[in-house]
Amino acid sequence: MGPIAFSIMFDYDAELRRYTEHFRAAANIGPGHRVLDIGCGGGQSTRDAARAAVGGHALGVDVSERMLKTARERAVAEGLDNVTFELGDAQQYPFADSHFDVGISRFGTMFFAEPVRAFTNIARALRPGARLVMLVWQDSDLQEWTGAFRQALAPGREVRTGASGAAFSLADPATLDGILGAAGFGTIRRTDLREPVCYGPDAASAYDAVLDLYMTTDLLAEADDERPRALERLRALMTAHERGDGVWFDARAWLITAHR
């Protein structure tokens, strides 16, 4: 999932392209690797893994059949024959025991209802000593976009976090370390990443994209008569953040590595 949860139409890969560069390097997928991608969404990270795992295989798992349909279509278009996508919840999916060499997740592990159960199941699927590499968002207060969107859409108003709130469930290092430790992971390391996220190539595209986000839906849910003015402020915000190469907002994430 994305930083504020996204719908099927949102261009998640374009949004996260700065973070994806760090993620690929840390995953360090090589020939023959068997890779598990948790919360794979449209499958970019799974397909990247498959390309690197020559002679190996990549499995992407997600709870959205619509996203998986996109992932499968793109894999076929790219001529990849060592990648598969399965519908399933990583909390309970019947992975083969000790099968995978690397587990990866690009912002896909923050939404578990039972995180210890989920990571225990993931650990079971990894061979002893295998790596888990994932990106998770740092605290919402460190994200420029959360404050900016709230100020534009719900200034001075208390709002429910709705579908977007879980995006920061693994932001606290002690919380995440406790979950991973209880699930059977050790040698936990984190890298502090600060890279902007991109919401579109220009202000008009970014405005349409942000309207498609669950966070925006949450913030507008109780706007009532204020909605037209809120949308005007949102449009102005996108214009203010437009650069020559897109509409960018500052963001912070943890790049986590751990071993079973």
ABEGO torsion letter per residue (X at the ends): XBAAEBBAABBAAAAAAAAAAAAAAAAGBBBGBBBBBBGAEAGAAAAAAAAABBGBBBBBBBABAAAAAAAAAAAAAAGBAABBBBBEBAAABBBBBGABABBBBBGAAAABABAAAAAAAAAAABBBGBBBBBBBBBBAAABAAAAAAAAAABBGBBBBAEAAAAAAAAABAAAAAAAAAAAGBBGBBBBBBBBBBBAEABAAAAAAAAAABAAAAAAAAAAEAAAAAAAAAAAAAAAAABBAAEBBBBBBBBBBBBBX
